[in-house]
Amino acid sequence: MAMAAFALGSCTSQQPVTLDIDNQLTQEEIAAARFTPEVMWKMGRLGSASLSPDGSSAVYSVTRYNMKENKGLSQIYTRDMVSGKESVLTDNTSSNSDPQWSADGEKIYFISNRSGSAQVWSMNADGSAATQITNIEGGIEGYGIAPTADKLFYVKKVHAADTKSSDIYKDMDKSQARIYDDLMARHWDYWDEGDYSHIFIADLTPDGAKNDKDILGADAAWDAPLAPYFDTAEIAWSNDGKKLAYTCKPLTGAEYAVSTDSDIFIYNTEDGSTLNINKIKTNAGMRIMEFVGYDRYPVWSPDDSQIAFCSMATPGYESDKDRLYIYDCKSNEMKDITPNFDHSASNVIWKDNATLYFLSAIEGTQQVCKVNTSDAKVEVITKGDHDIATISIADDKCLATIMTISRDKELYAVNLTNGSLSQLSNINAHVYDNVKMGKVEKRWIKTTDGKEMLTWVILPPDFDPNKKYPTLLYCEGGPQSVVSQGWSYRWNFQLMASQGYVVVAPNRRGCPSFGSEWREQISGDYAGQNIQDYLAAIDTVAKEPWCDTDHLGCVGASYGGYSVYYLAGNHDNRFKAFISHCGIFNFESMYGETEELFFINHDYGGNYWDKSNAIAQRSYANSPHKFVDKWNTPILIITGEYDFRIPYTQSLQAFTAARLKGVDARLVEFGNEAHQVFKPQNSIVWNREFFGWLDKYLK
């Protein structure tokens, strides 16, 4: 997966707890009217949201935090779509999430830890009669109820291989060694200890879930849904409740590490058979070469005659265009229904047997699109500077969660005829009503090769054009990640602006939503045009009279952290401070340390020992560590000990180099975080170090 990408994982088991939520602003915070890290952590975070089958009601979850306890808790709400009345269905004595409607709209299923571990529960639509459905040892990671209400699937860990020495040598139970004969010893933020996420199907009876069956098989040493995010949206029930479509990549070891070849499988509950739809025979013969990339997110048509899914074409390229494909369940034929649409499809929903809606990132925003299976013409329904994160459609109504750079997700109604939007919820009014946000400018900046590049410029609150402001160049991760209108709790542009900084956030080469050519250019050319794009953005904004050119900073994470390291040796003294979070410093050691090798095989062009590979050799020749001799600017380096995508050793190498060069440097290492910082108190520490460093050198 992309180095900077992250999707929230499935619910994990935890002990029930009564948690007081400290989300009210203090009088001092209200008087200051300033957006701070402490204020940001008092915001509620909207989770999954969906319409009832008749479209009359919406169910959604909100997570809030207690900073002192360093914990969060999710609660479930409903909203009447006519009256607007909101009701809270759960309290703060347990964490409750992932609400799903029953097919008749009478019940709401959800995950709760109120019995001691994460289990499936049900309740009436008004929150009454809460009943535990599953009682799975160790808890579950995700679930889905069949539309027929007689079956469910759930996801849980299964021990399918022995890698710990205490498993192999039973008389050495105190040993903590891990033993491997192949690659993928670790993945994202965990060591492979032989435990994999498997899909179980069970009968749903009045007495709960019965007759559980592992449909992958107990010895399958791979995950479904896919690691490392384990997204249960990769699993879908047929409408007749007889079949389950799911995503799987049944590979192990080195073969897994270098491949993105996941497929769509169909499990038949009646005869126990499994079909891989991407590898079956058609009238034209075996279908192999067309489906060697990621194939994910199957969705059944209303009559179960078709399956829509997202498919990447290029093997080993994890950020290829996600094409929208249709599989005909009778003829086994496949059809790409977005061949002339140069953007990716996600969050696909069937409206009827011929019409689908989906989301797509377009020019730094995310919009609702529509396509008909017969003519394959894509219509962009919505417009505007926003990110539509999710949609739910029922009875001609559409519920969406929408965010911007200045506001976190809220519930909106979407008119699918004219694309108009109506805000429904205001979860964080207590924050927006009491703090000031900065103006967001949308600029198209000319690049060095004569193209136009969308760049967001975020100004401080109460901006005065007659003053001078320190200015930050933000370097996006990915590298194939869009700088969109998304709200972030880790790299929040409004938070930076509120501290008195202008933020320059360019969609440099490699960022999606501007067509395939723009996105693909960066692969094999990390030190090339996209670096010039960064400099074009900051140099253009630096011409503004309010930009303090003596106090420019450069910050970024993941690929953005690599960008910081590279620019530290190639910036012609533009910047006075750098911050790199989990960045790539040394390409050669990175190749031997990371886990998903398909990523760097594609983006570097190959391995470092193949001297005949000109593209790869160019990549390694431009590794940031080879320009340390020109480092002369203070740099803050941040990393997480459980980051196995860009291992923390990359940050240690950079810190060592900076200090031995005599450069002012600081290392912040989080012993219980991975590629991103999520825990509440860690986040506050991260922000205090981040702004402390910038204030020291740029103010």
N, C-alpha and C positions, 0 to 999 in steps of 0.2 A: 504494500500500500504506500501511498505518497508519504514522504517523510514528515510533512507538516499536517497531513490530514488526520482527522480524528473524528470518530463518531462515538457517541455515548454507548457503552456496552450494556449488556443485559443486566438485570437486577441480580445482585449477589446476596448471599445469606448474611444476616446480621441479627444480633439480639434485639428484641423489642425494647424501646426506650421512650420515656416521656420526655419530650424535648421542648423547652421554652424557646420560641422563636424571637430573636431580638431584631425585628425588622423596622422598628420605629426610629426615626431620626431624633437625635438629641436637640435641645434648644440651641446649643452651640453650633451644631451642624446646620440647622435651619437658618440661624443668623449669618453664618458664613456663606450660605448659598453656593457652596463649592462641591463639585463632584470629586470625591476622594475614594481611595481603595476601601476604606471602612464603610462609606456610604454604599458603594457598589455591592458589597457583600450583604447589605440589608435588602437587596432586591429579590423578589420572587422570580423563579425561573420556570416559565411555561414548558411543560413536557408534551407528551402525546395528546392529540385532540381529535375527536371524530364525531360525526353526526349519527344520531339514531337512524335506524332503517327508514323511518318515515320523514326524517329531516326536521322533526319538531323540537329536538333537544340535542345538546352537545355535551359530551363528557370530556374532561381534560384533567391533567395533573399539574400541580405547582410544587416546586421544591424550594424550601427556605432553610436558612442556616442559623446555627448558634455558634458564634465565633469562639466563645469561651470553651465550649465543649468540643469545638473543632469537628462538628457533625452537621449533616443535613437531614431533612425529613420531607417526604413527599406526601401530599394530600390530594384527594380526588374531589372534583367539583362537577356539577352539572349546570347548564344554562338553558333556560327556556328560550327558544329562538324567536318566539313571538313577543312575549312580555319582557324578556331580558332578565327575568329573575334568576339569580344565582344561588345555588345551595351547596354547602360543603357536606360531603357524605362520610368523611372520615375525620378522626381527630388527631392529636399529636402524641398518641400513646404507641403508635407504630408507624412504620413507613409503608405507604401504599402507592402503587404506581401501575403503569401500563394498563389503563382501563380499556375494555373492549365490550361492545354491545352484543347481546345475544341477537340472533336473526329476527326474533319477534319484537325486539326492543323492550321486553319486560324485565330483563336482567342486565346487570353489568358485571363482567368478570374482571378480576384484577389480581395483581401480585401483592402479597402482604407478608411481613415478617412477624405478625402479631403472635404466632404460635411458636416463635423461636428461630425459624428459618424461612427463607423465601418460598412460599407456596401459592398455588392458585386458589382464589376465593371467589365466591359469587355473592351478590346482594341484589335486592330489588332496586328498581330505578330510582327510588326515593332514599336509598341507603339502608333500608331496614333488612332484617333477616340475613345478616352476613353469615355465610357458611363456608367452611374450608372444603375444598374440592380434592386437593392432592395432599399426600403425606409422604413425600419422597425424602429418604434419608439424605442429609446434606443440603437439601433445598434444590431449587431449580434455577435455571438461567433465563428462561423465556418460555412462552406457551402460545397456543392458538386453539380456539374452539371451533369445531366443525359447524358449518351453517345449519346442519341437521340436528345439532345439539346432542348427538349420541356418542361423539368421540372428541378427543382432544389430543394435541401433541404437546409435548414439553421437551425442553432441552436440559440435559444435565451432564456432568462429568462422568466419564467411565475410564477405569484403569485398563488400558489395552496393551501396555508394554512396560517392561522393567528397565529403568535406567538408573535407579538409586542402588547404591551398593548394598543397602540394608534389605532390598528386595532380592538381590542376586545372591548375596551371602547371608543367609538367615541367621548364622551364628555371630554376625558382626552388626548387630542392631544399633550400635552406637555410632557407627561410621556414617559420615555425611557426604561421601564421595558420590559423584554422578559419573556414569560410564556411557560413552557413546561410540558407535562404530560408523556414524554417518553425520551429515550436516543437519541443520536446524536443531542444534542442541539448545538453542534459546530463541525466543520469538517475541518481538516488541518489548514486553516488560516482564517476561517470565521464563524460567528454565523449563525445558521439556522433561517432566518427571513421569511420562507415560500416561498422563491423564488427558482425555480428549472429549470435546463436546459432542454428544450424540443426540439424535432425535428419537424420542420414544412416542409411540402411539398407545393410547389407552381408551377403553370404553368409559363413557361418562354415564354413570348410573346414579340413582337416588342416594346411594351410599358412598358416592365419590368415584374416583378413578380406579378402574379395575383392569386386569388382564394386560398389563404393560408389556410392550414389546420394543426392543431396540431395533430399528429398521436398518441401521448400518451394519449391525452384527457386532458382537462383543469384542472381536479381535481387530476391528478396523482402527488402525493407528493414524487416523486423520479426523478432521473436524467438519461438522455440519451443524449450524451455519459456519461460514469460513472464519478462521483465525485471521487477525487477532481481535476483530471487533465483534464477532458472534452476533450478527444482526438478524433477528428473527424475521425481518421483512424478506429474507431470502427463502422463506418457507410459506407455502400457500395451500390451503384446502380447496378442493374442487367444490362447487356449489351443491353437488349431490352428496358430499361427504364421503365419497368412496375412494378418492385418490388424494395423494399429497405430493405436490411438486416442491422440490427443494434444490438448493445449490450445494455442490460438493466438489472438492478437488482431491480425488483419491490417490494422492501421491505421497511419497515419503522421501526423507533424506535429501541428497543432492538433486534428485529429480524434482522435488518440491521446491527447493531453493532457487532453481533457475527457471521455473515455469509459472505462467499465469493461467494455465489451462484448466479453468473450472468449467463445469457443465451443469445442465439442468437435468435432474432425475425425476421420474414419476414413480411413486410407490403405490401399488394397488392393494387396498386393504382387504379386498375380497379373496384374492389368491396369493398375496404375499410377494408378487413379482415386482421387479424394479426395471425401469426402462431409462436409458440415457438418450434423450432426444437429440443430442448434438452428435451422436456417433452411429445412428441407425442408418440403414440402407434406404435410399430413395430410388425412384425410377432411373436416376442418373448415376447410381452407384453409391459408394461410400462417401459420406460427407465428413471430411477430415480437415482439410486445409482452411476451410472457411471459418471454423470454430475452434481456434487454438488459443484465443485470448480469454479474458474474463467473460463468462456468461452467468448472469445473476438476476435475481429479483423476478421470479416467475409470477404471473398473475393470470388467473383463469377468466375467460369470457363468461358472460352470464349464463350461456347455455352449455358451458364446458366443452365446446367444440374446438376452442383455440386457447393457446397460451401465449401471452405477450411476455417478452423478457428483454433485458438489456444485454448487449453483446459488444465486446471490443474485438477488433479484427487482428491486431498485430500481436504476435506471440512475444511475451516478455515485456510488453509496454503497458504498464499499469494505468496510464493516464490517456490512453487512446480515446477517440470519440466513442461514447456509448450509443451505439445504434439501437433503434427500437425494432425488434424482430417479432414476427408472428409465426407460431408453429401451428399447423393444422393437424389436429389429433387423429383425423381419419386417413388423410393422404400422406402424412409425415413430411409434407412440403414446408419449406421455410420461405419467409418473405421479409425483406428489409423495407419498412414503410417510412423510413426517414433518409433515403439515399441522397436527396438533394438539400437536406437540412444540415448545415455545417456546424451544428452544436449537439451536445449530448442530451439524452433523455433520462429522467429519473422520476421516482414517485408516480409510476404509471397506474391509471385507473380506467377501467372499462366503463363507459356510459351505457352503451348497448353493444350488441354483437358486431357492430361495424365502426364504432366511434370510441376513441380513447383520448383522455386528457393526461398530460404529464407536465413536469416542471423542467425548465431548461435555463442554464446560465447564459445570458445574452448581454454583451457589452457591460460587464461589471454589475449586473443586476440578475435577479432570478424571477422568471415569469411563468405564467400558466399558458400552456400550448394545447392545441387540439389537432388531431389527425384522423382521417378516415382510412380504413384499411383498403378501400378500393382504389382511391386515386393517389394516396400517399402524399397529399399536399398538407403541409404543416401551417396552421394558423396560430399566430401569437395573440392570445386573448387579452392579456393585461399589459400595461405599460407603466413606467414610472421608476424613480430611483428608490428601489426597495428590494429586499430578498423575500420571496415567498418560499418559506421553508418546507411546509407540508400542506396538502389539501385533502379534504374528505368530501365526497359527493354523495348525495342521497336525495331522491325525489326532486330533481332539478335544482336543488340547493347546493351551494359549495361553501364549506368552512375552510378557512386558511389560517395558518400562523405566519405572521409577517413581521419582519424586523428591518431596521435601518442602522446606519452608523450611529445614530443618535438615540435609538430606542430599541430595547430588547423585544423579543417576540410578544405579540398580542394576538387575540382572536379577531378575525375579520370575516365578513360575509363577502363573497365574490359573485358578481353578476356574470354568469357565463355567456351571456349574449353580448354585452357591451364592455365587459372587463372592469366595470366600476367596483370600487372597494368601499366597504363600510366598517369602521372599527366597532367592535363589540365590547371587548374587555379593556380594562385599564388597571392591570395588576400592580403596576408600580407608580401609580399616581402620587403616592406619598413621597417619592423621590423626584419625579419630573416637576411636581408643583413647587418644590423647595430648592432645587439646585439649577444652575444655569448651564446650558450646553452651548458649544461653539457652533458657528456657521460652517456647513460643509459645502465646499465649492467643487463643481465638476468641470475639470479642464481637459482639453485635448492638446497635448504637447507634441511638438515636432521632434522626431527622433533624428539621429545622425544619418540615417539612411532614407530620410524623407517621408517617413510614415507618421500617422497620427496615433498617439498613445493616450488612452484615458488615464487620468491621474486625479485622485481625490486629494484635495487640500483642505485640511480641517484647521480652522482658526480658533484661537482662545476665546472664551466668553468675554463679552464687553470689549471686543477687539477694537483697537484704536489705530487706524492706518498711519498716524503721525508718530507712533512709537516704533521701536526696534524690538523684534522678537527672535529669540533663539529658535532654530528650525531643525527638525529631525527628518532625515530620509528613512522611511520604513521599507525594509527589504522583505518581501513575501517569501514564505517557505514553499514547499511542494516538491520540485519547483513548479509543477503544473497545478497551481492553485490560484483561484481568482481572487483579486482584491475587490471585494464586492461591497454591497450595502449591509453586510452582516454585522451583527453585534457580537463582541467577544468579551469574555471575562478574563482572558489572559493577555491579549494585546489590544487594549481598548483605546481607540483613537481619541474619543472624547475625554478619557481619563488623562491622556497625555496633554491634550489641549487645555484642560482645566488647570494644569500645573504651570501654564504660561508658555507652552511650546506650540509652534505651528508644525503640523504634521504633513509631510508630502508622501503620498502612498501611490506609487505608479503601478499600472498593470503592464510591467515590462514583458519582453518576449518570454514565452513559456506559459503565461497566464491564460487559462481557458476563457471562453465566451467571446472571443474575437476571431474565430475560425481556426481550422486545422493548421494552416500554414503558420500562423502566429504562435500557436501552442507548441507545435513540433520543432520550431527553429532552435530551441534551446538545447535539445538533446545532442550530446557530443560537442557542445559549444558553450560550456558553462562560463568561460572567461571572455566570451566574445560579445555579440551584439547586445545581449541583455545587460551586461555591465555598462555598456554605452547608454542604454536606455535609462538605467538608474541615474547616471551622471547628467543626462539631458534633462531629466525631471528636476533634480536639485539645482542645476545651473540655471534653468529657466525661472524657477521660483525665486532663486537668489537675486534676480534682477529687480524684484519688487523692492520699493523703498523701505518697507517695513521689515524686510528680512535682515537679520544681523549676520552678515557673512563672516564675521569674526567668531561666531559661535554656532557652527553647524555640527550636528551629531548624526550618527548613522547606527541604526539598530535593526536586529532581525533574529529570527529563530529558524533552526533546521537548515533548509537551503538558504534561507535568509541569513542564518548564522555563518554559513559558508561565504555568502556575499560580503558580510562584514569582514571576515578574515582576509578575503581576497582584496577588498578595497583598502584594508589597512596597509597593504604593501603597494597599492596602485591608485592613490587618490590625490596625488600632487598637492598634499597639505590642505585640502579643502576642509577636512573635518578636524574637530578639536576633541572629540570623544567618540568611542565605539562601545557597543554592547552586543555580544554574541551569545545567544542561548542555544545550546545543543547543536553547534555548527560543525560542519566537516572541515577539518584542518589539514589532514594528510591523506590524499587519495589512495596511496598504496596501502597504508595500514588500515584505512577504512574498508578497503576491499576484503581484507582478511578478518575484519572484526564484525561487520554487519551480518544480517541473517538472510533477508530476501535478496539474493544475488541477482535475480532478474532485473531488479531496479537499476543497479549500477552497471550491469552488463549492457542495458539499453542506453542509459543516460551518459555513461562514460564512453561507451562504444566498445567495451570489452575489458579483459583483464590486463594487468600491468606487465606481464611477462611475454606477451605476444608482441615482439618488436616489429613484426610485419604489419601490424594494424595501425595505420596512420591516424585514424580518428581517436583511438584509445591513447596512443602515445601523445597526441596533442593535449588530451585531457590531463594526463598525468604530469605533463610538462608544465601545466598551469595550476598545479595544486598550490593552495595558499601557503603551505609551509616553505615553498621555494622562494617566497618573497619576504620572508621575515627580516632579511638584512635591511629592508627599507621601512620596517616598523618604527614609528617614532611618536605614536599618539596613544594616550591613555585608553585602556580597554578593560571593560568588565566582562567576565566570562562566567556563564551560568550553566549548570548541567544537573541531570538527575542520575542517581546511581543505578536505577533500574531501566535506563534507556539502553536498549539493545539494538535499536535501529541505527542511531548514531551514538555509539557507546561513549560513556563519560571519559574514556581515555583520550578521545579526540580533544576534549576541553582541557584535560591535564597537559597534553602536549603543547597546546597553544599557550597555556598559562606559564609553563616552564620556559618556553621560548621568549615570551614577553619579559619575564623577570630577568632572565640571563642577558637579554638585550638591554636591560636597564629601563624598560618602559614601565610607567606606572600601570599596575594591573591589580585586579582583584578577582579571586575565584570564589563563587558561591555554589556549593555542592549540596543538593538535597538528597539525603540518604533514603527517603521513602517516596520519591517521585521518579517518573520515567521521562518520556520525551516532552511532556507538558507538566505544568504544576497545577494540581487540582485542589489539594486540601486547603481549607479556609485559612488557617494560620500561616501555612507555607506561602499562600498567595499574598498575604499582607507583607510578609518578610520580603518576598520577591519584589513587590512594588516599592517598598521602602529602599531596598538596595538599588533598584532601577532608577528611581527619581533622585535618590541621594547622589548617585554617580553623575547623572546628568547635571544636577544643580551645582555640583562641585566644579565641573569643568566648563559648563555652558552659561552659567549665570554669574 
